[in-house]
Every structure is written in structure tokens, then in C-alpha cells.
Amino acid sequence: TATSADTITQSCEQLLVEAEALTTKELYHDAERKYIAAIALDPKSVVAYEGLGELYFTKKDYDAARATYAHIVKLNERSAAAHARLGAIASASGNLKEAEQDYAKAAELANDLVSSHIDLGVVHHTMEKHEAALENFLKARELEPKNPRVLDLLLATANILGKQALAEE
């Protein structure tokens, strides 16, 4: 019935509010229990999975975070945010090839999201794929021409590649 669905939705929302408050207080174990309870009520709640994934990422529990975000991708293959977070997890775990794939997927899904291009460019830079990094930083500059981080990364990469005209620009 509509009333029981409404009650479940309200209960789920309340659990999420409580989980976020506990996370802010760094009471991670209690927050995790609230997120899991919300997921038990609504197994398709992407918001609950995102909160849980962020909690695991904050705790540097990268295996649990990866599994959580992978599940979000199963629920919504087109979630650029989930692909970007998988990239961050892979990067933090030192798996640059996987990070490159995840960030590339995020950039493909959200081509207008500056952070996707920056993150992919940084991974390419770390992998010494400087031409690919430059392409990403140029795309990021196109989207946000005055972003100081983008300009710094673009300048550094242009210098590495010996592209003086671009560096001076």
C-alpha cells in the first residue's frame, strides 16, 4: 500500500539523516549500522549506498568501499559519481591502470564535469602519459578557464612536454 511505502521511505530517510550525523561525529561503527539498516529497508537506495561507500572510503577501507561503489554501478551503470569514486579508490590503492579506466568512464559519462578530467589527467601524469594528461587538462581548462588548479596542472604538463607557447599562454 502507499502508506506502508511512505512509512518505509520516511524510515529510510530518517536512518540516513542519523547516519550522516554519526559520520560527522566520526562514530563510524554506529553510522555504518544506520546505513545498513536503511539499505535493508530499501535495497535500491543509491543514496544509502553512497553514504556507506563514503564512510568506508573515509575509513580507508578500500575493499569495502570498492564493493559498495561497484554495487552502485550495478544499480546505475551511468553513475559518473560512482565511477569517479571507484577511480579515487583505485588511485588511493595504487592501482593506476584501474583508476585510469574508472576516471575515463566518469569523464565519458559526465564530459562537462571538470573534476573527472582533472582526476584522469593526474593519473595520466603519474603514469607518465603526459600527452594524455595534457588533453585532459586542456578539456578541464575549456570548462573552467580560470580554475587555478587546472592552470597549474596545465602549466606543469606543458613545461614537461616542452610546449613553451602553451606554457606562456
VMD Tcl script that builds the backbone (N, CA, C; Angstrom):
set m [mol new atoms 507]
animate dup $m
set s [atomselect $m all]
$s set {name element resname resid chain x y z} {
  {N N THR 1 A 0.836 -1.194 0.000}
  {CA C THR 1 A 0.000 0.000 0.000}
  {C C THR 1 A 0.877 1.254 0.000}
  {N N ALA 2 A 0.266 2.369 -0.350}
  {CA C ALA 2 A 1.006 3.632 -0.418}
  {C C ALA 2 A 1.496 4.052 0.964}
  {N N THR 3 A 0.674 3.800 1.985}
  {CA C THR 3 A 1.075 4.224 3.329}
  {C C THR 3 A 2.285 3.463 3.821}
  {N N SER 4 A 2.329 2.157 3.590}
  {CA C SER 4 A 3.493 1.408 4.055}
  {C C SER 4 A 4.737 1.796 3.254}
  {N N ALA 5 A 4.572 2.095 1.973}
  {CA C ALA 5 A 5.709 2.562 1.162}
  {C C ALA 5 A 6.196 3.910 1.677}
  {N N ASP 6 A 5.261 4.790 2.017}
  {CA C ASP 6 A 5.623 6.102 2.570}
  {C C ASP 6 A 6.350 5.946 3.896}
  {N N THR 7 A 5.855 5.029 4.728}
  {CA C THR 7 A 6.482 4.781 6.027}
  {C C THR 7 A 7.908 4.266 5.845}
  {N N ILE 8 A 8.100 3.359 4.897}
  {CA C ILE 8 A 9.439 2.831 4.618}
  {C C ILE 8 A 10.353 3.957 4.138}
  {N N THR 9 A 9.853 4.791 3.234}
  {CA C THR 9 A 10.639 5.913 2.717}
  {C C THR 9 A 11.030 6.858 3.847}
  {N N GLN 10 A 10.064 7.195 4.714}
  {CA C GLN 10 A 10.359 8.091 5.836}
  {C C GLN 10 A 11.365 7.468 6.797}
  {N N SER 11 A 11.199 6.190 7.089}
  {CA C SER 11 A 12.133 5.499 7.990}
  {C C SER 11 A 13.535 5.484 7.389}
  {N N CYS 12 A 13.605 5.216 6.101}
  {CA C CYS 12 A 14.885 5.173 5.405}
  {C C CYS 12 A 15.554 6.553 5.455}
  {N N GLU 13 A 14.786 7.589 5.149}
  {CA C GLU 13 A 15.324 8.955 5.183}
  {C C GLU 13 A 15.814 9.319 6.582}
  {N N GLN 14 A 15.070 8.920 7.597}
  {CA C GLN 14 A 15.466 9.202 8.980}
  {C C GLN 14 A 16.776 8.490 9.323}
  {N N LEU 15 A 16.897 7.239 8.902}
  {CA C LEU 15 A 18.139 6.493 9.139}
  {C C LEU 15 A 19.328 7.162 8.444}
  {N N LEU 16 A 19.099 7.672 7.247}
  {CA C LEU 16 A 20.179 8.344 6.515}
  {C C LEU 16 A 20.615 9.634 7.204}
  {N N VAL 17 A 19.641 10.391 7.719}
  {CA C VAL 17 A 19.966 11.610 8.465}
  {C C VAL 17 A 20.797 11.254 9.699}
  {N N GLU 18 A 20.376 10.222 10.401}
  {CA C GLU 18 A 21.103 9.787 11.598}
  {C C GLU 18 A 22.500 9.287 11.238}
  {N N ALA 19 A 22.604 8.534 10.150}
  {CA C ALA 19 A 23.899 8.007 9.718}
  {C C ALA 19 A 24.867 9.139 9.370}
  {N N GLU 20 A 24.355 10.155 8.669}
  {CA C GLU 20 A 25.213 11.296 8.310}
  {C C GLU 20 A 25.682 12.037 9.552}
  {N N ALA 21 A 24.800 12.209 10.524}
  {CA C ALA 21 A 25.165 12.891 11.766}
  {C C ALA 21 A 26.238 12.099 12.519}
  {N N LEU 22 A 26.076 10.789 12.557}
  {CA C LEU 22 A 27.066 9.937 13.232}
  {C C LEU 22 A 28.410 9.965 12.499}
  {N N THR 23 A 28.355 9.995 11.170}
  {CA C THR 23 A 29.591 10.064 10.382}
  {C C THR 23 A 30.320 11.362 10.682}
  {N N THR 24 A 29.576 12.460 10.751}
  {CA C THR 24 A 30.168 13.766 11.059}
  {C C THR 24 A 30.872 13.729 12.411}
  {N N LYS 25 A 30.294 12.992 13.352}
  {CA C LYS 25 A 30.887 12.866 14.695}
  {C C LYS 25 A 31.978 11.783 14.738}
  {N N GLU 26 A 32.265 11.186 13.570}
  {CA C GLU 26 A 33.253 10.110 13.439}
  {C C GLU 26 A 32.891 8.867 14.250}
  {N N LEU 27 A 31.606 8.648 14.432}
  {CA C LEU 27 A 31.111 7.431 15.082}
  {C C LEU 27 A 30.781 6.441 13.967}
  {N N TYR 28 A 31.843 5.949 13.336}
  {CA C TYR 28 A 31.711 5.196 12.092}
  {C C TYR 28 A 30.959 3.876 12.241}
  {N N HIS 29 A 31.205 3.154 13.326}
  {CA C HIS 29 A 30.540 1.866 13.513}
  {C C HIS 29 A 29.020 2.056 13.595}
  {N N ASP 30 A 28.596 3.058 14.389}
  {CA C ASP 30 A 27.160 3.331 14.532}
  {C C ASP 30 A 26.576 3.837 13.213}
  {N N ALA 31 A 27.327 4.677 12.500}
  {CA C ALA 31 A 26.863 5.192 11.205}
  {C C ALA 31 A 26.708 4.047 10.209}
  {N N GLU 32 A 27.666 3.149 10.201}
  {CA C GLU 32 A 27.598 2.002 9.294}
  {C C GLU 32 A 26.332 1.191 9.554}
  {N N ARG 33 A 26.012 0.968 10.820}
  {CA C ARG 33 A 24.800 0.217 11.163}
  {C C ARG 33 A 23.547 0.920 10.648}
  {N N LYS 34 A 23.512 2.257 10.729}
  {CA C LYS 34 A 22.350 3.018 10.235}
  {C C LYS 34 A 22.246 2.894 8.706}
  {N N TYR 35 A 23.373 3.022 8.004}
  {CA C TYR 35 A 23.342 2.880 6.544}
  {C C TYR 35 A 22.854 1.488 6.142}
  {N N ILE 36 A 23.358 0.477 6.833}
  {CA C ILE 36 A 22.955 -0.897 6.515}
  {C C ILE 36 A 21.469 -1.106 6.811}
  {N N ALA 37 A 20.980 -0.501 7.888}
  {CA C ALA 37 A 19.550 -0.598 8.203}
  {C C ALA 37 A 18.713 0.087 7.115}
  {N N ALA 38 A 19.198 1.223 6.611}
  {CA C ALA 38 A 18.484 1.923 5.532}
  {C C ALA 38 A 18.468 1.069 4.264}
  {N N ILE 39 A 19.587 0.428 3.984}
  {CA C ILE 39 A 19.668 -0.447 2.805}
  {C C ILE 39 A 18.740 -1.653 2.965}
  {N N ALA 40 A 18.625 -2.170 4.186}
  {CA C ALA 40 A 17.713 -3.292 4.441}
  {C C ALA 40 A 16.266 -2.884 4.159}
  {N N LEU 41 A 15.927 -1.643 4.486}
  {CA C LEU 41 A 14.572 -1.144 4.213}
  {C C LEU 41 A 14.352 -0.890 2.717}
  {N N ASP 42 A 15.388 -0.345 2.076}
  {CA C ASP 42 A 15.284 -0.004 0.650}
  {C C ASP 42 A 16.562 -0.447 -0.060}
  {N N PRO 43 A 16.604 -1.696 -0.520}
  {CA C PRO 43 A 17.821 -2.249 -1.132}
  {C C PRO 43 A 18.268 -1.547 -2.414}
  {N N LYS 44 A 17.447 -0.656 -2.953}
  {CA C LYS 44 A 17.839 0.073 -4.165}
  {C C LYS 44 A 18.161 1.536 -3.888}
  {N N SER 45 A 18.349 1.874 -2.619}
  {CA C SER 45 A 18.642 3.260 -2.249}
  {C C SER 45 A 20.094 3.608 -2.569}
  {N N VAL 46 A 20.289 4.247 -3.707}
  {CA C VAL 46 A 21.640 4.654 -4.110}
  {C C VAL 46 A 22.226 5.618 -3.077}
  {N N VAL 47 A 21.395 6.472 -2.524}
  {CA C VAL 47 A 21.858 7.441 -1.522}
  {C C VAL 47 A 22.445 6.714 -0.308}
  {N N ALA 48 A 21.789 5.659 0.129}
  {CA C ALA 48 A 22.288 4.890 1.275}
  {C C ALA 48 A 23.623 4.218 0.931}
  {N N TYR 49 A 23.703 3.643 -0.263}
  {CA C TYR 49 A 24.970 3.015 -0.685}
  {C C TYR 49 A 26.075 4.052 -0.819}
  {N N GLU 50 A 25.737 5.241 -1.345}
  {CA C GLU 50 A 26.758 6.284 -1.472}
  {C C GLU 50 A 27.285 6.698 -0.098}
  {N N GLY 51 A 26.382 6.853 0.851}
  {CA C GLY 51 A 26.805 7.210 2.207}
  {C C GLY 51 A 27.703 6.146 2.802}
  {N N LEU 52 A 27.308 4.895 2.619}
  {CA C LEU 52 A 28.105 3.778 3.131}
  {C C LEU 52 A 29.466 3.725 2.440}
  {N N GLY 53 A 29.468 3.918 1.131}
  {CA C GLY 53 A 30.727 3.917 0.383}
  {C C GLY 53 A 31.656 5.025 0.833}
  {N N GLU 54 A 31.104 6.215 1.046}
  {CA C GLU 54 A 31.910 7.343 1.533}
  {C C GLU 54 A 32.472 7.060 2.915}
  {N N LEU 55 A 31.646 6.439 3.752}
  {CA C LEU 55 A 32.091 6.064 5.094}
  {C C LEU 55 A 33.309 5.137 5.003}
  {N N TYR 56 A 33.215 4.106 4.175}
  {CA C TYR 56 A 34.331 3.171 4.011}
  {C C TYR 56 A 35.550 3.869 3.422}
  {N N PHE 57 A 35.326 4.771 2.465}
  {CA C PHE 57 A 36.448 5.494 1.862}
  {C C PHE 57 A 37.147 6.360 2.910}
  {N N THR 58 A 36.358 7.047 3.731}
  {CA C THR 58 A 36.908 7.889 4.797}
  {C C THR 58 A 37.747 7.057 5.766}
  {N N LYS 59 A 37.270 5.843 6.062}
  {CA C LYS 59 A 37.989 4.946 6.976}
  {C C LYS 59 A 39.178 4.253 6.291}
  {N N LYS 60 A 39.358 4.514 4.990}
  {CA C LYS 60 A 40.395 3.879 4.175}
  {C C LYS 60 A 40.206 2.360 4.078}
  {N N ASP 61 A 38.951 1.925 4.207}
  {CA C ASP 61 A 38.602 0.522 3.986}
  {C C ASP 61 A 38.260 0.397 2.500}
  {N N TYR 62 A 39.321 0.375 1.679}
  {CA C TYR 62 A 39.141 0.472 0.232}
  {C C TYR 62 A 38.451 -0.744 -0.367}
  {N N ASP 63 A 38.641 -1.921 0.200}
  {CA C ASP 63 A 37.954 -3.105 -0.333}
  {C C ASP 63 A 36.442 -2.971 -0.167}
  {N N ALA 64 A 36.016 -2.562 1.029}
  {CA C ALA 64 A 34.580 -2.390 1.271}
  {C C ALA 64 A 34.027 -1.227 0.441}
  {N N ALA 65 A 34.804 -0.156 0.333}
  {CA C ALA 65 A 34.366 0.994 -0.470}
  {C C ALA 65 A 34.218 0.591 -1.937}
  {N N ARG 66 A 35.202 -0.155 -2.449}
  {CA C ARG 66 A 35.159 -0.602 -3.848}
  {C C ARG 66 A 33.916 -1.471 -4.094}
  {N N ALA 67 A 33.657 -2.403 -3.178}
  {CA C ALA 67 A 32.485 -3.288 -3.326}
  {C C ALA 67 A 31.189 -2.478 -3.295}
  {N N THR 68 A 31.136 -1.480 -2.437}
  {CA C THR 68 A 29.926 -0.661 -2.315}
  {C C THR 68 A 29.690 0.152 -3.591}
  {N N TYR 69 A 30.741 0.799 -4.092}
  {CA C TYR 69 A 30.577 1.593 -5.314}
  {C C TYR 69 A 30.345 0.708 -6.537}
  {N N ALA 70 A 30.926 -0.472 -6.544}
  {CA C ALA 70 A 30.659 -1.414 -7.641}
  {C C ALA 70 A 29.177 -1.793 -7.640}
  {N N HIS 71 A 28.605 -1.912 -6.452}
  {CA C HIS 71 A 27.168 -2.218 -6.364}
  {C C HIS 71 A 26.338 -1.037 -6.877}
  {N N ILE 72 A 26.766 0.183 -6.573}
  {CA C ILE 72 A 26.059 1.365 -7.085}
  {C C ILE 72 A 26.069 1.339 -8.612}
  {N N VAL 73 A 27.213 0.966 -9.191}
  {CA C VAL 73 A 27.314 0.885 -10.655}
  {C C VAL 73 A 26.352 -0.185 -11.192}
  {N N LYS 74 A 26.181 -1.273 -10.438}
  {CA C LYS 74 A 25.200 -2.291 -10.860}
  {C C LYS 74 A 23.785 -1.725 -10.835}
  {N N LEU 75 A 23.496 -0.881 -9.845}
  {CA C LEU 75 A 22.176 -0.260 -9.751}
  {C C LEU 75 A 21.991 0.813 -10.824}
  {N N ASN 76 A 23.083 1.504 -11.156}
  {CA C ASN 76 A 23.023 2.582 -12.149}
  {C C ASN 76 A 24.360 2.673 -12.877}
  {N N GLU 77 A 24.471 1.954 -13.980}
  {CA C GLU 77 A 25.715 1.890 -14.769}
  {C C GLU 77 A 26.182 3.282 -15.211}
  {N N ARG 78 A 25.249 4.230 -15.308}
  {CA C ARG 78 A 25.587 5.563 -15.814}
  {C C ARG 78 A 25.937 6.566 -14.703}
  {N N SER 79 A 26.220 6.068 -13.511}
  {CA C SER 79 A 26.579 6.960 -12.403}
  {C C SER 79 A 28.031 7.400 -12.536}
  {N N ALA 80 A 28.212 8.603 -13.061}
  {CA C ALA 80 A 29.569 9.150 -13.199}
  {C C ALA 80 A 30.225 9.291 -11.827}
  {N N ALA 81 A 29.446 9.677 -10.834}
  {CA C ALA 81 A 29.991 9.851 -9.482}
  {C C ALA 81 A 30.540 8.534 -8.930}
  {N N ALA 82 A 29.828 7.438 -9.161}
  {CA C ALA 82 A 30.298 6.132 -8.677}
  {C C ALA 82 A 31.567 5.712 -9.405}
  {N N HIS 83 A 31.623 5.927 -10.717}
  {CA C HIS 83 A 32.836 5.595 -11.471}
  {C C HIS 83 A 34.007 6.462 -11.002}
  {N N ALA 84 A 33.742 7.746 -10.746}
  {CA C ALA 84 A 34.799 8.637 -10.259}
  {C C ALA 84 A 35.308 8.173 -8.893}
  {N N ARG 85 A 34.391 7.756 -8.033}
  {CA C ARG 85 A 34.811 7.301 -6.703}
  {C C ARG 85 A 35.591 5.990 -6.814}
  {N N LEU 86 A 35.185 5.107 -7.733}
  {CA C LEU 86 A 35.972 3.885 -7.969}
  {C C LEU 86 A 37.374 4.254 -8.439}
  {N N GLY 87 A 37.478 5.301 -9.254}
  {CA C GLY 87 A 38.792 5.783 -9.680}
  {C C GLY 87 A 39.614 6.273 -8.505}
  {N N ALA 88 A 38.980 7.009 -7.602}
  {CA C ALA 88 A 39.685 7.514 -6.416}
  {C C ALA 88 A 40.144 6.364 -5.520}
  {N N ILE 89 A 39.319 5.359 -5.389}
  {CA C ILE 89 A 39.670 4.190 -4.568}
  {C C ILE 89 A 40.849 3.456 -5.199}
  {N N ALA 90 A 40.787 3.238 -6.509}
  {CA C ALA 90 A 41.882 2.560 -7.209}
  {C C ALA 90 A 43.166 3.372 -7.099}
  {N N SER 91 A 43.053 4.678 -7.259}
  {CA C SER 91 A 44.221 5.556 -7.158}
  {C C SER 91 A 44.818 5.498 -5.750}
  {N N ALA 92 A 43.966 5.592 -4.734}
  {CA C ALA 92 A 44.432 5.539 -3.342}
  {C C ALA 92 A 45.045 4.183 -3.017}
  {N N SER 93 A 44.598 3.142 -3.724}
  {CA C SER 93 A 45.131 1.789 -3.517}
  {C C SER 93 A 46.381 1.538 -4.351}
  {N N GLY 94 A 46.764 2.524 -5.177}
  {CA C GLY 94 A 47.962 2.383 -6.004}
  {C C GLY 94 A 47.733 1.643 -7.310}
  {N N ASN 95 A 46.487 1.402 -7.684}
  {CA C ASN 95 A 46.185 0.702 -8.925}
  {C C ASN 95 A 45.848 1.732 -10.004}
  {N N LEU 96 A 46.891 2.280 -10.621}
  {CA C LEU 96 A 46.705 3.388 -11.556}
  {C C LEU 96 A 45.977 2.976 -12.839}
  {N N LYS 97 A 46.219 1.763 -13.322}
  {CA C LYS 97 A 45.555 1.305 -14.542}
  {C C LYS 97 A 44.036 1.250 -14.331}
  {N N GLU 98 A 43.630 0.701 -13.197}
  {CA C GLU 98 A 42.210 0.639 -12.858}
  {C C GLU 98 A 41.649 2.048 -12.652}
  {N N ALA 99 A 42.424 2.911 -11.977}
  {CA C ALA 99 A 41.994 4.296 -11.763}
  {C C ALA 99 A 41.785 4.992 -13.106}
  {N N GLU 100 A 42.703 4.757 -14.037}
  {CA C GLU 100 A 42.604 5.355 -15.364}
  {C C GLU 100 A 41.287 4.943 -16.036}
  {N N GLN 101 A 40.953 3.665 -15.968}
  {CA C GLN 101 A 39.717 3.165 -16.592}
  {C C GLN 101 A 38.474 3.766 -15.931}
  {N N ASP 102 A 38.486 3.803 -14.600}
  {CA C ASP 102 A 37.322 4.320 -13.877}
  {C C ASP 102 A 37.132 5.815 -14.118}
  {N N TYR 103 A 38.222 6.573 -14.061}
  {CA C TYR 103 A 38.123 8.016 -14.314}
  {C C TYR 103 A 37.723 8.294 -15.761}
  {N N ALA 104 A 38.227 7.484 -16.693}
  {CA C ALA 104 A 37.857 7.661 -18.106}
  {C C ALA 104 A 36.353 7.440 -18.280}
  {N N LYS 105 A 35.823 6.432 -17.608}
  {CA C LYS 105 A 34.380 6.163 -17.690}
  {C C LYS 105 A 33.591 7.331 -17.090}
  {N N ALA 106 A 34.062 7.860 -15.955}
  {CA C ALA 106 A 33.387 9.008 -15.328}
  {C C ALA 106 A 33.417 10.215 -16.262}
  {N N ALA 107 A 34.564 10.455 -16.899}
  {CA C ALA 107 A 34.688 11.591 -17.819}
  {C C ALA 107 A 33.789 11.402 -19.040}
  {N N GLU 108 A 33.675 10.174 -19.489}
  {CA C GLU 108 A 32.798 9.870 -20.635}
  {C C GLU 108 A 31.329 10.134 -20.275}
  {N N LEU 109 A 30.944 9.728 -19.076}
  {CA C LEU 109 A 29.554 9.880 -18.644}
  {C C LEU 109 A 29.204 11.321 -18.281}
  {N N ALA 110 A 30.189 12.051 -17.772}
  {CA C ALA 110 A 29.971 13.448 -17.364}
  {C C ALA 110 A 31.073 14.296 -17.975}
  {N N ASN 111 A 31.006 14.461 -19.288}
  {CA C ASN 111 A 32.058 15.156 -20.023}
  {C C ASN 111 A 32.215 16.613 -19.591}
  {N N ASP 112 A 31.180 17.165 -18.957}
  {CA C ASP 112 A 31.237 18.558 -18.532}
  {C C ASP 112 A 31.655 18.705 -17.068}
  {N N LEU 113 A 32.081 17.612 -16.451}
  {CA C LEU 113 A 32.497 17.644 -15.053}
  {C C LEU 113 A 34.016 17.832 -14.991}
  {N N VAL 114 A 34.442 18.988 -14.556}
  {CA C VAL 114 A 35.855 19.343 -14.542}
  {C C VAL 114 A 36.681 18.338 -13.734}
  {N N SER 115 A 36.171 17.945 -12.585}
  {CA C SER 115 A 36.944 17.049 -11.707}
  {C C SER 115 A 37.281 15.728 -12.394}
  {N N SER 116 A 36.391 15.240 -13.252}
  {CA C SER 116 A 36.676 13.989 -13.971}
  {C C SER 116 A 37.910 14.142 -14.851}
  {N N HIS 117 A 38.011 15.259 -15.540}
  {CA C HIS 117 A 39.143 15.494 -16.430}
  {C C HIS 117 A 40.425 15.757 -15.631}
  {N N ILE 118 A 40.300 16.474 -14.523}
  {CA C ILE 118 A 41.469 16.711 -13.668}
  {C C ILE 118 A 41.982 15.383 -13.115}
  {N N ASP 119 A 41.083 14.589 -12.538}
  {CA C ASP 119 A 41.495 13.321 -11.926}
  {C C ASP 119 A 42.127 12.388 -12.952}
  {N N LEU 120 A 41.529 12.293 -14.127}
  {CA C LEU 120 A 42.087 11.448 -15.177}
  {C C LEU 120 A 43.446 11.989 -15.616}
  {N N GLY 121 A 43.557 13.294 -15.744}
  {CA C GLY 121 A 44.841 13.908 -16.112}
  {C C GLY 121 A 45.921 13.651 -15.084}
  {N N VAL 122 A 45.571 13.737 -13.814}
  {CA C VAL 122 A 46.549 13.482 -12.742}
  {C C VAL 122 A 47.038 12.033 -12.794}
  {N N VAL 123 A 46.127 11.101 -13.030}
  {CA C VAL 123 A 46.520 9.694 -13.147}
  {C C VAL 123 A 47.435 9.517 -14.362}
  {N N HIS 124 A 47.071 10.128 -15.488}
  {CA C HIS 124 A 47.927 10.039 -16.680}
  {C C HIS 124 A 49.301 10.643 -16.403}
  {N N HIS 125 A 49.328 11.760 -15.694}
  {CA C HIS 125 A 50.605 12.394 -15.331}
  {C C HIS 125 A 51.451 11.436 -14.477}
  {N N THR 126 A 50.831 10.825 -13.487}
  {CA C THR 126 A 51.534 9.874 -12.600}
  {C C THR 126 A 52.061 8.686 -13.395}
  {N N MET 127 A 51.301 8.279 -14.414}
  {CA C MET 127 A 51.716 7.149 -15.257}
  {C C MET 127 A 52.714 7.589 -16.347}
  {N N GLU 128 A 53.080 8.878 -16.315}
  {CA C GLU 128 A 53.984 9.473 -17.300}
  {C C GLU 128 A 53.417 9.432 -18.719}
  {N N LYS 129 A 52.092 9.507 -18.802}
  {CA C LYS 129 A 51.401 9.650 -20.091}
  {C C LYS 129 A 51.063 11.137 -20.223}
  {N N HIS 130 A 52.110 11.935 -20.443}
  {CA C HIS 130 A 51.962 13.389 -20.364}
  {C C HIS 130 A 51.089 13.977 -21.471}
  {N N GLU 131 A 51.135 13.403 -22.673}
  {CA C GLU 131 A 50.273 13.903 -23.757}
  {C C GLU 131 A 48.796 13.693 -23.399}
  {N N ALA 132 A 48.474 12.521 -22.858}
  {CA C ALA 132 A 47.098 12.238 -22.445}
  {C C ALA 132 A 46.693 13.161 -21.294}
  {N N ALA 133 A 47.630 13.386 -20.362}
  {CA C ALA 133 A 47.349 14.299 -19.249}
  {C C ALA 133 A 47.045 15.693 -19.788}
  {N N LEU 134 A 47.850 16.131 -20.753}
  {CA C LEU 134 A 47.660 17.461 -21.342}
  {C C LEU 134 A 46.267 17.588 -21.963}
  {N N GLU 135 A 45.822 16.573 -22.680}
  {CA C GLU 135 A 44.488 16.592 -23.295}
  {C C GLU 135 A 43.404 16.789 -22.236}
  {N N ASN 136 A 43.552 16.079 -21.116}
  {CA C ASN 136 A 42.563 16.199 -20.038}
  {C C ASN 136 A 42.595 17.573 -19.395}
  {N N PHE 137 A 43.784 18.115 -19.191}
  {CA C PHE 137 A 43.885 19.436 -18.569}
  {C C PHE 137 A 43.371 20.527 -19.516}
  {N N LEU 138 A 43.580 20.341 -20.822}
  {CA C LEU 138 A 43.036 21.292 -21.799}
  {C C LEU 138 A 41.502 21.261 -21.787}
  {N N LYS 139 A 40.936 20.065 -21.693}
  {CA C LYS 139 A 39.471 19.929 -21.616}
  {C C LYS 139 A 38.959 20.591 -20.336}
  {N N ALA 140 A 39.662 20.378 -19.229}
  {CA C ALA 140 A 39.263 20.985 -17.958}
  {C C ALA 140 A 39.334 22.514 -18.063}
  {N N ARG 141 A 40.373 23.046 -18.729}
  {CA C ARG 141 A 40.504 24.499 -18.889}
  {C C ARG 141 A 39.372 25.048 -19.768}
  {N N GLU 142 A 38.998 24.274 -20.759}
  {CA C GLU 142 A 37.885 24.672 -21.627}
  {C C GLU 142 A 36.609 24.849 -20.791}
  {N N LEU 143 A 36.417 23.969 -19.822}
  {CA C LEU 143 A 35.226 24.006 -18.971}
  {C C LEU 143 A 35.312 25.091 -17.892}
  {N N GLU 144 A 36.502 25.262 -17.327}
  {CA C GLU 144 A 36.707 26.264 -16.269}
  {C C GLU 144 A 38.016 27.007 -16.541}
  {N N PRO 145 A 37.974 28.021 -17.410}
  {CA C PRO 145 A 39.190 28.702 -17.854}
  {C C PRO 145 A 39.994 29.394 -16.748}
  {N N LYS 146 A 39.369 29.702 -15.624}
  {CA C LYS 146 A 40.085 30.428 -14.568}
  {C C LYS 146 A 40.366 29.577 -13.332}
  {N N ASN 147 A 40.136 28.275 -13.427}
  {CA C ASN 147 A 40.377 27.381 -12.288}
  {C C ASN 147 A 41.886 27.306 -12.041}
  {N N PRO 148 A 42.359 27.801 -10.884}
  {CA C PRO 148 A 43.809 27.842 -10.638}
  {C C PRO 148 A 44.473 26.458 -10.627}
  {N N ARG 149 A 43.773 25.457 -10.129}
  {CA C ARG 149 A 44.356 24.108 -10.112}
  {C C ARG 149 A 44.564 23.604 -11.537}
  {N N VAL 150 A 43.574 23.824 -12.384}
  {CA C VAL 150 A 43.677 23.405 -13.782}
  {C C VAL 150 A 44.839 24.125 -14.448}
  {N N LEU 151 A 44.937 25.429 -14.211}
  {CA C LEU 151 A 46.010 26.212 -14.839}
  {C C LEU 151 A 47.387 25.754 -14.363}
  {N N ASP 152 A 47.516 25.448 -13.077}
  {CA C ASP 152 A 48.797 24.941 -12.547}
  {C C ASP 152 A 49.172 23.609 -13.186}
  {N N LEU 153 A 48.204 22.694 -13.261}
  {CA C LEU 153 A 48.466 21.383 -13.853}
  {C C LEU 153 A 48.796 21.507 -15.340}
  {N N LEU 154 A 48.084 22.379 -16.011}
  {CA C LEU 154 A 48.320 22.610 -17.441}
  {C C LEU 154 A 49.712 23.185 -17.668}
  {N N LEU 155 A 50.105 24.166 -16.861}
  {CA C LEU 155 A 51.432 24.775 -16.970}
  {C C LEU 155 A 52.530 23.742 -16.729}
  {N N ALA 156 A 52.395 22.969 -15.670}
  {CA C ALA 156 A 53.406 21.961 -15.344}
  {C C ALA 156 A 53.551 20.931 -16.469}
  {N N THR 157 A 52.428 20.494 -17.001}
  {CA C THR 157 A 52.446 19.486 -18.057}
  {C C THR 157 A 53.004 20.067 -19.357}
  {N N ALA 158 A 52.636 21.299 -19.680}
  {CA C ALA 158 A 53.176 21.958 -20.877}
  {C C ALA 158 A 54.691 22.082 -20.765}
  {N N ASN 159 A 55.181 22.420 -19.577}
  {CA C ASN 159 A 56.632 22.524 -19.366}
  {C C ASN 159 A 57.325 21.174 -19.527}
  {N N ILE 160 A 56.728 20.125 -18.979}
  {CA C ILE 160 A 57.302 18.778 -19.112}
  {C C ILE 160 A 57.434 18.395 -20.582}
  {N N LEU 161 A 56.410 18.757 -21.350}
  {CA C LEU 161 A 56.387 18.392 -22.778}
  {C C LEU 161 A 57.152 19.384 -23.656}
  {N N GLY 162 A 57.698 20.450 -23.034}
  {CA C GLY 162 A 58.459 21.438 -23.797}
  {C C GLY 162 A 57.595 22.291 -24.707}
  {N N LYS 163 A 56.332 22.453 -24.355}
  {CA C LYS 163 A 55.410 23.259 -25.163}
  {C C LYS 163 A 55.388 24.685 -24.577}
  {N N GLN 164 A 56.420 25.453 -24.921}
  {CA C GLN 164 A 56.611 26.775 -24.345}
  {C C GLN 164 A 55.481 27.742 -24.677}
  {N N ALA 165 A 54.990 27.713 -25.901}
  {CA C ALA 165 A 53.914 28.634 -26.301}
  {C C ALA 165 A 52.686 28.405 -25.423}
  {N N LEU 166 A 52.357 27.157 -25.210}
  {CA C LEU 166 A 51.215 26.828 -24.359}
  {C C LEU 166 A 51.479 27.246 -22.913}
  {N N ALA 167 A 52.705 26.989 -22.433}
  {CA C ALA 167 A 53.063 27.348 -21.072}
  {C C ALA 167 A 52.962 28.859 -20.860}
  {N N GLU 168 A 53.428 29.625 -21.838}
  {CA C GLU 168 A 53.381 31.100 -21.720}
  {C C GLU 168 A 51.942 31.609 -21.776}
  {N N GLU 169 A 51.124 30.945 -22.596}
  {CA C GLU 169 A 49.716 31.317 -22.709}
  {C C GLU 169 A 49.038 31.172 -21.365}
}
mol reanalyze $m
mol bondsrecalc $m
mol representation Tube
mol addrep $m
